[in-house]
Amino acid sequence: DTGVSQDPRHKITKRGQNVTFRCDPISEHNRLYWYRQTLGQGPEFLTYFQNEAQLEKSRLLSDRFSAERPKGSFSTLEIQRTEQGDSAMYLCASSWQTTGELFFGEGSRLTVL
Amino acid sequence: GENVEQHPSTLSVQEGDSAVIKCTYSDSASNYFPWYKQELGKRPQLIIDIRSNVGEKKDQRIAVTLNKTAKHFSLHITETQPEDSAVYFCAALSNAGNMLTFGGGTRLMVKP
């Protein structure tokens, strides 16, 4: 399978705990995006990387959220001190810079109790 | 930043009828407008897209139209089938060309 893969697919955690999600993009894509989707809503942009550089971050993104893409390949999204409002599907997507088409992973569903 | 509004939020049609979903965007410099289909529990998948240098694009039963002056674009599905039932999202590529802003989605239900 050469698509975008995310891990874990589901995560249940208690409020205050830290969680980390991993995304492996399509290998030839240089852009990687993180989106958040809550039930009944469209994906909401969080941040994106071009190669290893984090070029943009949503103003809505709390300081508790951090993302990395250390070698320009896979990426991690960490949420510290989780809150119930962080419960959502976290979608990763990748693209080739010149086309704009995003290829999404299956998502990582976070439930904060 | 870009703002995308999508209507209706739900749409129910009879099998064989047509369905139309409309979106408006705010950034006049946006130049790429994709449509994604998301089935329950699945990832969003691109079904059709249009760039600002054309006004209409068609692919079998689906078509997209773009009116740059009015800053709106629409998805048209003809001869709907039950397997078309899903949530559809429109999106617009921001001025900086860096990320897609999505509409709120339309839940399409095709009744057999």
Interface residues (C-beta under 8 A of the other chain):
Chain A: Y33 Y35 G40 Q41 G42 P43 E44 F45 Y48 L55 E56 L91 G100 E101 L102 F103 F104 G105 E106 G107
Chain B: V4 Q6 Y32 P34 Y36 K42 R43 P44 Q45 L46 D49 F89 A91 L93 A96 G97 N98 M99 L100 T101 F102 G103 G104 G105
